[in-house]
Amino acid sequence: MLIIKNTRLIYKTNTSGYRCVHYNKAAKKWISSIHYNGKKYFFGYFNTKQDAALAYNNFVIEHKSDHPLNIIKYE
């Protein structure tokens, strides 16, 4: 049985437009993290939201997770 995780639609209030990416006002950086197999993984602080989304995607691919990938749009 295949269980798909984290497949909700992205909320309208999501400012990054990417799954598992948010902005930290204190650091003035984008942050990426994920909950996977009961643990939280923090990928770091990034200058762009696209770099943070790419860090998330790389983790999902590397761990062969069933989390959906972000579609990264470079502006």
Distance bins in CASP14 RR format, pairs under 12 A and 6 or more apart:
PFRMAT RR
TARGET T0000
AUTHOR 0000-0000-0000
RMODE 2
METHOD distances of the structure
MODEL  1
1 66 0 0 0 0 0 1 0 0 0 0 0
2 66 1 0 0 1 0 0 0 0 0 0 0
3 37 0 0 0 0 0 1 0 0 0 0 0
3 65 0 0 0 0 0 1 0 0 0 0 0
3 66 1 0 0 1 0 0 0 0 0 0 0
3 67 0 0 0 0 0 1 0 0 0 0 0
4 65 0 0 0 0 0 1 0 0 0 0 0
4 66 1 0 1 0 0 0 0 0 0 0 0
4 67 0 0 0 0 1 0 0 0 0 0 0
4 68 1 0 0 1 0 0 0 0 0 0 0
5 19 0 0 0 0 0 1 0 0 0 0 0
5 20 0 0 0 0 0 1 0 0 0 0 0
5 34 0 0 0 0 1 0 0 0 0 0 0
5 35 0 0 0 0 1 0 0 0 0 0 0
5 36 0 0 0 0 1 0 0 0 0 0 0
5 37 0 0 0 0 1 0 0 0 0 0 0
5 38 0 0 0 0 0 1 0 0 0 0 0
5 60 0 0 0 0 0 1 0 0 0 0 0
5 63 0 0 0 0 0 1 0 0 0 0 0
5 65 1 0 0 1 0 0 0 0 0 0 0
5 66 1 0 1 0 0 0 0 0 0 0 0
5 67 1 0 1 0 0 0 0 0 0 0 0
5 68 0 0 0 0 1 0 0 0 0 0 0
6 19 1 0 0 1 0 0 0 0 0 0 0
6 20 1 0 0 1 0 0 0 0 0 0 0
6 34 1 0 0 1 0 0 0 0 0 0 0
6 35 0 0 0 0 1 0 0 0 0 0 0
6 36 0 0 0 0 1 0 0 0 0 0 0
6 56 0 0 0 0 0 1 0 0 0 0 0
6 60 0 0 0 0 1 0 0 0 0 0 0
6 65 0 0 0 0 1 0 0 0 0 0 0
6 66 0 0 0 0 1 0 0 0 0 0 0
6 67 1 0 1 0 0 0 0 0 0 0 0
6 68 1 0 0 1 0 0 0 0 0 0 0
6 69 0 0 0 0 0 1 0 0 0 0 0
6 70 0 0 0 0 0 1 0 0 0 0 0
7 19 0 0 0 0 1 0 0 0 0 0 0
7 65 0 0 0 0 0 1 0 0 0 0 0
7 66 0 0 0 0 1 0 0 0 0 0 0
7 67 0 0 0 0 1 0 0 0 0 0 0
7 68 1 0 0 1 0 0 0 0 0 0 0
7 69 0 0 0 0 0 1 0 0 0 0 0
8 14 0 0 0 0 0 1 0 0 0 0 0
8 19 0 0 0 0 1 0 0 0 0 0 0
8 20 0 0 0 0 0 1 0 0 0 0 0
8 67 0 0 0 0 0 1 0 0 0 0 0
8 68 0 0 0 0 1 0 0 0 0 0 0
9 17 0 0 0 0 0 1 0 0 0 0 0
9 19 0 0 0 0 1 0 0 0 0 0 0
9 68 0 0 0 0 0 1 0 0 0 0 0
10 16 0 0 0 0 1 0 0 0 0 0 0
10 17 1 0 1 0 0 0 0 0 0 0 0
10 18 1 0 0 1 0 0 0 0 0 0 0
10 19 1 0 0 1 0 0 0 0 0 0 0
10 20 0 0 0 0 0 1 0 0 0 0 0
10 21 0 0 0 0 1 0 0 0 0 0 0
10 22 0 0 0 0 0 1 0 0 0 0 0
10 53 0 0 0 0 0 1 0 0 0 0 0
10 68 0 0 0 0 0 1 0 0 0 0 0
10 70 0 0 0 0 1 0 0 0 0 0 0
10 71 0 0 0 0 0 1 0 0 0 0 0
11 17 0 0 0 0 1 0 0 0 0 0 0
11 18 0 0 0 0 0 1 0 0 0 0 0
11 19 0 0 0 0 0 1 0 0 0 0 0
11 22 0 0 0 0 0 1 0 0 0 0 0
13 22 0 0 0 0 0 1 0 0 0 0 0
14 20 0 0 0 0 0 1 0 0 0 0 0
14 21 0 0 0 0 1 0 0 0 0 0 0
14 22 1 0 0 1 0 0 0 0 0 0 0
14 23 0 0 0 0 0 1 0 0 0 0 0
14 49 0 0 0 0 0 1 0 0 0 0 0
14 53 0 0 0 0 0 1 0 0 0 0 0
14 70 0 0 0 0 0 1 0 0 0 0 0
15 21 0 0 0 0 1 0 0 0 0 0 0
15 22 1 0 0 1 0 0 0 0 0 0 0
15 23 1 0 1 0 0 0 0 0 0 0 0
15 24 0 0 0 0 0 1 0 0 0 0 0
15 25 0 0 0 0 0 1 0 0 0 0 0
15 30 0 0 0 0 1 0 0 0 0 0 0
15 31 0 0 0 0 0 1 0 0 0 0 0
15 49 0 0 0 0 1 0 0 0 0 0 0
15 52 0 0 0 0 0 1 0 0 0 0 0
16 22 1 0 0 1 0 0 0 0 0 0 0
16 23 1 0 0 1 0 0 0 0 0 0 0
16 24 0 0 0 0 0 1 0 0 0 0 0
16 29 0 0 0 0 0 1 0 0 0 0 0
16 30 1 0 0 1 0 0 0 0 0 0 0
16 31 0 0 0 0 1 0 0 0 0 0 0
16 32 0 0 0 0 1 0 0 0 0 0 0
16 46 0 0 0 0 0 1 0 0 0 0 0
16 48 0 0 0 0 1 0 0 0 0 0 0
16 49 1 0 1 0 0 0 0 0 0 0 0
16 50 0 0 0 0 1 0 0 0 0 0 0
16 51 0 0 0 0 0 1 0 0 0 0 0
16 52 1 0 0 1 0 0 0 0 0 0 0
16 53 1 0 0 1 0 0 0 0 0 0 0
16 56 0 0 0 0 0 1 0 0 0 0 0
16 70 0 0 0 0 1 0 0 0 0 0 0
16 72 0 0 0 0 0 1 0 0 0 0 0
16 73 0 0 0 0 0 1 0 0 0 0 0
17 23 0 0 0 0 0 1 0 0 0 0 0
17 30 0 0 0 0 0 1 0 0 0 0 0
17 49 1 0 0 1 0 0 0 0 0 0 0
17 50 0 0 0 0 0 1 0 0 0 0 0
17 52 0 0 0 0 0 1 0 0 0 0 0
17 53 0 0 0 0 1 0 0 0 0 0 0
17 56 0 0 0 0 0 1 0 0 0 0 0
17 70 0 0 0 0 1 0 0 0 0 0 0
17 71 0 0 0 0 1 0 0 0 0 0 0
17 72 0 0 0 0 0 1 0 0 0 0 0
17 73 0 0 0 0 1 0 0 0 0 0 0
17 75 0 0 0 0 0 1 0 0 0 0 0
18 30 0 0 0 0 1 0 0 0 0 0 0
18 31 0 0 0 0 0 1 0 0 0 0 0
18 32 0 0 0 0 1 0 0 0 0 0 0
18 34 0 0 0 0 0 1 0 0 0 0 0
18 46 0 0 0 0 0 1 0 0 0 0 0
18 48 0 0 0 0 0 1 0 0 0 0 0
18 49 1 0 1 0 0 0 0 0 0 0 0
18 50 1 0 0 1 0 0 0 0 0 0 0
18 51 0 0 0 0 0 1 0 0 0 0 0
18 52 1 0 0 1 0 0 0 0 0 0 0
18 53 1 1 0 0 0 0 0 0 0 0 0
18 54 0 0 0 0 1 0 0 0 0 0 0
18 55 0 0 0 0 0 1 0 0 0 0 0
18 56 1 0 0 1 0 0 0 0 0 0 0
18 57 0 0 0 0 1 0 0 0 0 0 0
18 68 0 0 0 0 0 1 0 0 0 0 0
18 69 0 0 0 0 0 1 0 0 0 0 0
18 70 1 0 1 0 0 0 0 0 0 0 0
18 71 0 0 0 0 1 0 0 0 0 0 0
18 72 1 0 0 1 0 0 0 0 0 0 0
18 73 0 0 0 0 1 0 0 0 0 0 0
19 32 0 0 0 0 1 0 0 0 0 0 0
19 33 0 0 0 0 0 1 0 0 0 0 0
19 34 0 0 0 0 1 0 0 0 0 0 0
19 35 0 0 0 0 0 1 0 0 0 0 0
19 49 0 0 0 0 0 1 0 0 0 0 0
19 52 0 0 0 0 0 1 0 0 0 0 0
19 53 1 0 0 1 0 0 0 0 0 0 0
19 55 0 0 0 0 0 1 0 0 0 0 0
19 56 1 0 0 1 0 0 0 0 0 0 0
19 57 0 0 0 0 1 0 0 0 0 0 0
19 59 0 0 0 0 0 1 0 0 0 0 0
19 60 0 0 0 0 1 0 0 0 0 0 0
19 65 0 0 0 0 0 1 0 0 0 0 0
19 67 1 0 0 1 0 0 0 0 0 0 0
19 68 1 0 0 1 0 0 0 0 0 0 0
19 69 0 0 0 0 1 0 0 0 0 0 0
19 70 1 0 1 0 0 0 0 0 0 0 0
19 71 0 0 0 0 1 0 0 0 0 0 0
19 72 0 0 0 0 0 1 0 0 0 0 0
20 30 0 0 0 0 0 1 0 0 0 0 0
20 31 0 0 0 0 1 0 0 0 0 0 0
20 32 1 0 1 0 0 0 0 0 0 0 0
20 33 1 0 0 1 0 0 0 0 0 0 0
20 34 1 0 1 0 0 0 0 0 0 0 0
20 35 0 0 0 0 1 0 0 0 0 0 0
20 36 0 0 0 0 0 1 0 0 0 0 0
20 40 0 0 0 0 0 1 0 0 0 0 0
20 41 0 0 0 0 1 0 0 0 0 0 0
20 42 0 0 0 0 0 1 0 0 0 0 0
20 43 0 0 0 0 1 0 0 0 0 0 0
20 44 0 0 0 0 0 1 0 0 0 0 0
20 49 0 0 0 0 0 1 0 0 0 0 0
20 52 0 0 0 0 1 0 0 0 0 0 0
20 53 0 0 0 0 1 0 0 0 0 0 0
20 54 0 0 0 0 0 1 0 0 0 0 0
20 55 0 0 0 0 1 0 0 0 0 0 0
20 56 1 0 1 0 0 0 0 0 0 0 0
20 57 0 0 0 0 1 0 0 0 0 0 0
20 59 0 0 0 0 1 0 0 0 0 0 0
20 60 0 0 0 0 1 0 0 0 0 0 0
20 65 0 0 0 0 0 1 0 0 0 0 0
20 67 0 0 0 0 1 0 0 0 0 0 0
20 68 0 0 0 0 0 1 0 0 0 0 0
20 69 0 0 0 0 0 1 0 0 0 0 0
20 70 1 0 0 1 0 0 0 0 0 0 0
21 29 0 0 0 0 0 1 0 0 0 0 0
21 30 1 0 1 0 0 0 0 0 0 0 0
21 31 1 0 0 1 0 0 0 0 0 0 0
21 32 1 0 1 0 0 0 0 0 0 0 0
21 33 0 0 0 0 1 0 0 0 0 0 0
21 34 0 0 0 0 0 1 0 0 0 0 0
21 43 0 0 0 0 1 0 0 0 0 0 0
21 44 0 0 0 0 0 1 0 0 0 0 0
21 45 0 0 0 0 0 1 0 0 0 0 0
21 46 0 0 0 0 1 0 0 0 0 0 0
21 48 0 0 0 0 1 0 0 0 0 0 0
21 49 1 0 1 0 0 0 0 0 0 0 0
21 50 0 0 0 0 1 0 0 0 0 0 0
21 51 0 0 0 0 1 0 0 0 0 0 0
21 52 1 0 1 0 0 0 0 0 0 0 0
21 53 1 0 1 0 0 0 0 0 0 0 0
21 54 0 0 0 0 1 0 0 0 0 0 0
21 55 0 0 0 0 1 0 0 0 0 0 0
21 56 1 0 0 1 0 0 0 0 0 0 0
21 57 0 0 0 0 0 1 0 0 0 0 0
21 70 1 0 0 1 0 0 0 0 0 0 0
21 72 0 0 0 0 0 1 0 0 0 0 0
22 29 0 0 0 0 0 1 0 0 0 0 0
22 30 1 0 0 1 0 0 0 0 0 0 0
22 31 1 0 1 0 0 0 0 0 0 0 0
22 32 0 0 0 0 1 0 0 0 0 0 0
22 33 0 0 0 0 1 0 0 0 0 0 0
22 34 0 0 0 0 0 1 0 0 0 0 0
22 42 0 0 0 0 0 1 0 0 0 0 0
22 43 0 0 0 0 0 1 0 0 0 0 0
22 44 0 0 0 0 0 1 0 0 0 0 0
22 45 0 0 0 0 0 1 0 0 0 0 0
22 46 0 0 0 0 0 1 0 0 0 0 0
22 49 0 0 0 0 1 0 0 0 0 0 0
22 52 0 0 0 0 1 0 0 0 0 0 0
22 53 0 0 0 0 0 1 0 0 0 0 0
22 56 0 0 0 0 0 1 0 0 0 0 0
23 29 1 0 0 1 0 0 0 0 0 0 0
23 30 1 0 1 0 0 0 0 0 0 0 0
23 31 1 0 0 1 0 0 0 0 0 0 0
23 32 0 0 0 0 0 1 0 0 0 0 0
23 45 0 0 0 0 0 1 0 0 0 0 0
23 46 0 0 0 0 0 1 0 0 0 0 0
23 47 0 0 0 0 0 1 0 0 0 0 0
23 48 0 0 0 0 0 1 0 0 0 0 0
23 49 1 0 0 1 0 0 0 0 0 0 0
23 52 0 0 0 0 1 0 0 0 0 0 0
24 30 1 0 0 1 0 0 0 0 0 0 0
24 31 1 0 1 0 0 0 0 0 0 0 0
24 32 0 0 0 0 0 1 0 0 0 0 0
24 33 0 0 0 0 0 1 0 0 0 0 0
24 42 0 0 0 0 0 1 0 0 0 0 0
24 44 0 0 0 0 1 0 0 0 0 0 0
24 45 1 0 0 1 0 0 0 0 0 0 0
24 46 0 0 0 0 0 1 0 0 0 0 0
24 47 0 0 0 0 0 1 0 0 0 0 0
24 49 0 0 0 0 0 1 0 0 0 0 0
24 52 0 0 0 0 0 1 0 0 0 0 0
25 31 0 0 0 0 0 1 0 0 0 0 0
26 45 0 0 0 0 0 1 0 0 0 0 0
27 44 0 0 0 0 1 0 0 0 0 0 0
27 45 1 0 1 0 0 0 0 0 0 0 0
27 46 0 0 0 0 0 1 0 0 0 0 0
27 47 0 0 0 0 0 1 0 0 0 0 0
27 52 0 0 0 0 0 1 0 0 0 0 0
28 45 0 0 0 0 1 0 0 0 0 0 0
28 46 0 0 0 0 0 1 0 0 0 0 0
28 47 0 0 0 0 1 0 0 0 0 0 0
29 43 0 0 0 0 0 1 0 0 0 0 0
29 44 0 0 0 0 1 0 0 0 0 0 0
29 45 1 1 0 0 0 0 0 0 0 0 0
29 46 1 0 0 1 0 0 0 0 0 0 0
29 47 1 0 0 1 0 0 0 0 0 0 0
29 48 0 0 0 0 1 0 0 0 0 0 0
29 49 0 0 0 0 1 0 0 0 0 0 0
29 51 0 0 0 0 1 0 0 0 0 0 0
29 52 0 0 0 0 1 0 0 0 0 0 0
30 43 0 0 0 0 0 1 0 0 0 0 0
30 44 0 0 0 0 1 0 0 0 0 0 0
30 45 1 0 0 1 0 0 0 0 0 0 0
30 46 1 0 1 0 0 0 0 0 0 0 0
30 47 1 0 0 1 0 0 0 0 0 0 0
30 48 1 0 0 1 0 0 0 0 0 0 0
30 49 1 0 1 0 0 0 0 0 0 0 0
30 50 0 0 0 0 1 0 0 0 0 0 0
30 51 1 0 0 1 0 0 0 0 0 0 0
30 52 1 0 1 0 0 0 0 0 0 0 0
30 53 0 0 0 0 1 0 0 0 0 0 0
30 54 0 0 0 0 0 1 0 0 0 0 0
30 55 0 0 0 0 1 0 0 0 0 0 0
30 56 0 0 0 0 0 1 0 0 0 0 0
31 40 0 0 0 0 0 1 0 0 0 0 0
31 41 0 0 0 0 0 1 0 0 0 0 0
31 42 1 0 0 1 0 0 0 0 0 0 0
31 43 1 0 0 1 0 0 0 0 0 0 0
31 44 1 0 0 1 0 0 0 0 0 0 0
31 45 1 0 1 0 0 0 0 0 0 0 0
31 46 1 0 0 1 0 0 0 0 0 0 0
31 47 0 0 0 0 0 1 0 0 0 0 0
31 48 0 0 0 0 0 1 0 0 0 0 0
31 49 0 0 0 0 1 0 0 0 0 0 0
31 51 0 0 0 0 0 1 0 0 0 0 0
31 52 1 0 0 1 0 0 0 0 0 0 0
31 53 0 0 0 0 0 1 0 0 0 0 0
31 55 0 0 0 0 1 0 0 0 0 0 0
31 56 0 0 0 0 0 1 0 0 0 0 0
32 40 0 0 0 0 0 1 0 0 0 0 0
32 41 0 0 0 0 1 0 0 0 0 0 0
32 42 1 0 0 1 0 0 0 0 0 0 0
32 43 1 0 1 0 0 0 0 0 0 0 0
32 44 1 0 0 1 0 0 0 0 0 0 0
32 45 0 0 0 0 1 0 0 0 0 0 0
32 46 1 0 0 1 0 0 0 0 0 0 0
32 48 0 0 0 0 0 1 0 0 0 0 0
32 49 0 0 0 0 1 0 0 0 0 0 0
32 50 0 0 0 0 0 1 0 0 0 0 0
32 51 0 0 0 0 1 0 0 0 0 0 0
32 52 1 1 0 0 0 0 0 0 0 0 0
32 53 1 0 0 1 0 0 0 0 0 0 0
32 54 0 0 0 0 1 0 0 0 0 0 0
32 55 1 0 1 0 0 0 0 0 0 0 0
32 56 1 0 1 0 0 0 0 0 0 0 0
32 57 0 0 0 0 1 0 0 0 0 0 0
32 58 0 0 0 0 1 0 0 0 0 0 0
32 59 0 0 0 0 1 0 0 0 0 0 0
32 60 0 0 0 0 0 1 0 0 0 0 0
32 70 0 0 0 0 1 0 0 0 0 0 0
32 72 0 0 0 0 0 1 0 0 0 0 0
33 39 0 0 0 0 0 1 0 0 0 0 0
33 40 1 0 0 1 0 0 0 0 0 0 0
33 41 1 0 0 1 0 0 0 0 0 0 0
33 42 1 0 1 0 0 0 0 0 0 0 0
33 43 1 0 0 1 0 0 0 0 0 0 0
33 44 1 0 0 1 0 0 0 0 0 0 0
33 45 0 0 0 0 0 1 0 0 0 0 0
33 46 0 0 0 0 0 1 0 0 0 0 0
33 52 0 0 0 0 1 0 0 0 0 0 0
33 53 0 0 0 0 0 1 0 0 0 0 0
33 55 0 0 0 0 1 0 0 0 0 0 0
33 56 0 0 0 0 1 0 0 0 0 0 0
33 59 0 0 0 0 1 0 0 0 0 0 0
34 40 1 0 0 1 0 0 0 0 0 0 0
34 41 1 0 1 0 0 0 0 0 0 0 0
34 42 0 0 0 0 1 0 0 0 0 0 0
34 43 1 0 0 1 0 0 0 0 0 0 0
34 44 0 0 0 0 0 1 0 0 0 0 0
34 52 0 0 0 0 0 1 0 0 0 0 0
34 53 0 0 0 0 0 1 0 0 0 0 0
34 55 0 0 0 0 1 0 0 0 0 0 0
34 56 1 0 0 1 0 0 0 0 0 0 0
34 57 0 0 0 0 0 1 0 0 0 0 0
34 58 0 0 0 0 0 1 0 0 0 0 0
34 59 1 0 0 1 0 0 0 0 0 0 0
34 60 1 0 0 1 0 0 0 0 0 0 0
34 62 0 0 0 0 0 1 0 0 0 0 0
34 63 0 0 0 0 1 0 0 0 0 0 0
34 65 0 0 0 0 1 0 0 0 0 0 0
34 67 1 0 0 1 0 0 0 0 0 0 0
34 68 0 0 0 0 0 1 0 0 0 0 0
34 69 0 0 0 0 0 1 0 0 0 0 0
34 70 0 0 0 0 0 1 0 0 0 0 0
35 41 1 0 0 1 0 0 0 0 0 0 0
35 42 0 0 0 0 0 1 0 0 0 0 0
35 56 0 0 0 0 0 1 0 0 0 0 0
35 59 0 0 0 0 0 1 0 0 0 0 0
35 65 0 0 0 0 0 1 0 0 0 0 0
35 67 0 0 0 0 1 0 0 0 0 0 0
36 42 0 0 0 0 0 1 0 0 0 0 0
36 43 0 0 0 0 0 1 0 0 0 0 0
36 56 0 0 0 0 0 1 0 0 0 0 0
36 59 1 0 0 1 0 0 0 0 0 0 0
36 60 0 0 0 0 1 0 0 0 0 0 0
36 62 0 0 0 0 0 1 0 0 0 0 0
36 63 1 0 0 1 0 0 0 0 0 0 0
36 64 0 0 0 0 0 1 0 0 0 0 0
36 65 1 0 0 1 0 0 0 0 0 0 0
36 66 0 0 0 0 0 1 0 0 0 0 0
36 67 1 0 0 1 0 0 0 0 0 0 0
37 59 0 0 0 0 0 1 0 0 0 0 0
37 63 0 0 0 0 1 0 0 0 0 0 0
37 64 0 0 0 0 0 1 0 0 0 0 0
37 65 0 0 0 0 1 0 0 0 0 0 0
37 66 0 0 0 0 0 1 0 0 0 0 0
37 67 0 0 0 0 0 1 0 0 0 0 0
39 59 0 0 0 0 0 1 0 0 0 0 0
39 63 0 0 0 0 0 1 0 0 0 0 0
40 59 0 0 0 0 0 1 0 0 0 0 0
41 55 0 0 0 0 1 0 0 0 0 0 0
41 56 0 0 0 0 1 0 0 0 0 0 0
41 58 0 0 0 0 0 1 0 0 0 0 0
41 59 1 0 0 1 0 0 0 0 0 0 0
41 60 0 0 0 0 0 1 0 0 0 0 0
41 62 0 0 0 0 0 1 0 0 0 0 0
41 63 0 0 0 0 1 0 0 0 0 0 0
41 65 0 0 0 0 0 1 0 0 0 0 0
41 67 0 0 0 0 0 1 0 0 0 0 0
42 52 0 0 0 0 0 1 0 0 0 0 0
42 55 0 0 0 0 1 0 0 0 0 0 0
42 56 0 0 0 0 0 1 0 0 0 0 0
42 59 0 0 0 0 0 1 0 0 0 0 0
43 51 0 0 0 0 1 0 0 0 0 0 0
43 52 1 0 0 1 0 0 0 0 0 0 0
43 53 0 0 0 0 1 0 0 0 0 0 0
43 54 0 0 0 0 1 0 0 0 0 0 0
43 55 1 1 0 0 0 0 0 0 0 0 0
43 56 1 0 0 1 0 0 0 0 0 0 0
43 57 0 0 0 0 0 1 0 0 0 0 0
43 58 0 0 0 0 1 0 0 0 0 0 0
43 59 1 0 0 1 0 0 0 0 0 0 0
43 60 0 0 0 0 0 1 0 0 0 0 0
43 62 0 0 0 0 0 1 0 0 0 0 0
44 51 0 0 0 0 1 0 0 0 0 0 0
44 52 1 0 0 1 0 0 0 0 0 0 0
44 54 0 0 0 0 0 1 0 0 0 0 0
44 55 1 0 0 1 0 0 0 0 0 0 0
44 56 0 0 0 0 0 1 0 0 0 0 0
44 59 0 0 0 0 0 1 0 0 0 0 0
45 51 0 0 0 0 1 0 0 0 0 0 0
45 52 0 0 0 0 1 0 0 0 0 0 0
45 55 0 0 0 0 0 1 0 0 0 0 0
46 52 1 0 1 0 0 0 0 0 0 0 0
46 53 0 0 0 0 1 0 0 0 0 0 0
46 54 0 0 0 0 1 0 0 0 0 0 0
46 55 1 0 0 1 0 0 0 0 0 0 0
46 56 0 0 0 0 0 1 0 0 0 0 0
47 54 0 0 0 0 0 1 0 0 0 0 0
47 55 0 0 0 0 0 1 0 0 0 0 0
48 54 0 0 0 0 1 0 0 0 0 0 0
48 55 0 0 0 0 0 1 0 0 0 0 0
48 72 0 0 0 0 1 0 0 0 0 0 0
48 73 0 0 0 0 0 1 0 0 0 0 0
48 74 0 0 0 0 1 0 0 0 0 0 0
48 75 0 0 0 0 1 0 0 0 0 0 0
49 55 0 0 0 0 0 1 0 0 0 0 0
49 56 0 0 0 0 0 1 0 0 0 0 0
49 70 0 0 0 0 1 0 0 0 0 0 0
49 72 0 0 0 0 1 0 0 0 0 0 0
49 73 0 0 0 0 1 0 0 0 0 0 0
49 74 0 0 0 0 0 1 0 0 0 0 0
49 75 0 0 0 0 1 0 0 0 0 0 0
50 56 0 0 0 0 0 1 0 0 0 0 0
50 57 0 0 0 0 0 1 0 0 0 0 0
50 70 0 0 0 0 1 0 0 0 0 0 0
50 71 0 0 0 0 0 1 0 0 0 0 0
50 72 1 0 1 0 0 0 0 0 0 0 0
50 73 1 0 0 1 0 0 0 0 0 0 0
50 74 1 0 1 0 0 0 0 0 0 0 0
50 75 0 0 0 0 1 0 0 0 0 0 0
51 57 0 0 0 0 0 1 0 0 0 0 0
51 58 0 0 0 0 0 1 0 0 0 0 0
51 70 0 0 0 0 0 1 0 0 0 0 0
51 72 0 0 0 0 1 0 0 0 0 0 0
51 74 0 0 0 0 0 1 0 0 0 0 0
52 58 0 0 0 0 0 1 0 0 0 0 0
52 59 0 0 0 0 0 1 0 0 0 0 0
52 70 0 0 0 0 1 0 0 0 0 0 0
52 72 0 0 0 0 1 0 0 0 0 0 0
53 59 0 0 0 0 0 1 0 0 0 0 0
53 60 0 0 0 0 0 1 0 0 0 0 0
53 68 0 0 0 0 0 1 0 0 0 0 0
53 69 0 0 0 0 1 0 0 0 0 0 0
53 70 1 0 1 0 0 0 0 0 0 0 0
53 71 0 0 0 0 1 0 0 0 0 0 0
53 72 1 0 1 0 0 0 0 0 0 0 0
53 73 0 0 0 0 1 0 0 0 0 0 0
53 74 0 0 0 0 0 1 0 0 0 0 0
54 60 0 0 0 0 0 1 0 0 0 0 0
54 61 0 0 0 0 0 1 0 0 0 0 0
54 69 0 0 0 0 1 0 0 0 0 0 0
54 70 1 0 0 1 0 0 0 0 0 0 0
54 71 0 0 0 0 0 1 0 0 0 0 0
54 72 1 0 0 1 0 0 0 0 0 0 0
54 73 0 0 0 0 0 1 0 0 0 0 0
54 74 0 0 0 0 0 1 0 0 0 0 0
55 61 0 0 0 0 0 1 0 0 0 0 0
55 62 0 0 0 0 0 1 0 0 0 0 0
55 70 0 0 0 0 1 0 0 0 0 0 0
55 72 0 0 0 0 0 1 0 0 0 0 0
56 62 0 0 0 0 0 1 0 0 0 0 0
56 63 0 0 0 0 0 1 0 0 0 0 0
56 65 0 0 0 0 0 1 0 0 0 0 0
56 67 0 0 0 0 1 0 0 0 0 0 0
56 68 0 0 0 0 0 1 0 0 0 0 0
56 69 0 0 0 0 1 0 0 0 0 0 0
56 70 1 0 0 1 0 0 0 0 0 0 0
56 71 0 0 0 0 0 1 0 0 0 0 0
56 72 0 0 0 0 1 0 0 0 0 0 0
57 63 0 0 0 0 0 1 0 0 0 0 0
57 65 0 0 0 0 0 1 0 0 0 0 0
57 67 0 0 0 0 1 0 0 0 0 0 0
57 68 0 0 0 0 1 0 0 0 0 0 0
57 69 1 0 1 0 0 0 0 0 0 0 0
57 70 1 0 1 0 0 0 0 0 0 0 0
57 71 0 0 0 0 1 0 0 0 0 0 0
57 72 1 0 0 1 0 0 0 0 0 0 0
58 65 0 0 0 0 0 1 0 0 0 0 0
58 67 0 0 0 0 0 1 0 0 0 0 0
58 69 0 0 0 0 1 0 0 0 0 0 0
58 70 0 0 0 0 0 1 0 0 0 0 0
58 72 0 0 0 0 0 1 0 0 0 0 0
59 65 1 0 0 1 0 0 0 0 0 0 0
59 67 0 0 0 0 1 0 0 0 0 0 0
59 69 0 0 0 0 0 1 0 0 0 0 0
59 70 0 0 0 0 0 1 0 0 0 0 0
60 66 0 0 0 0 1 0 0 0 0 0 0
60 67 1 0 1 0 0 0 0 0 0 0 0
60 68 1 0 0 1 0 0 0 0 0 0 0
60 69 1 0 1 0 0 0 0 0 0 0 0
60 70 0 0 0 0 1 0 0 0 0 0 0
61 67 0 0 0 0 1 0 0 0 0 0 0
61 68 0 0 0 0 0 1 0 0 0 0 0
61 69 1 0 0 1 0 0 0 0 0 0 0
61 70 0 0 0 0 0 1 0 0 0 0 0
62 69 0 0 0 0 0 1 0 0 0 0 0
END
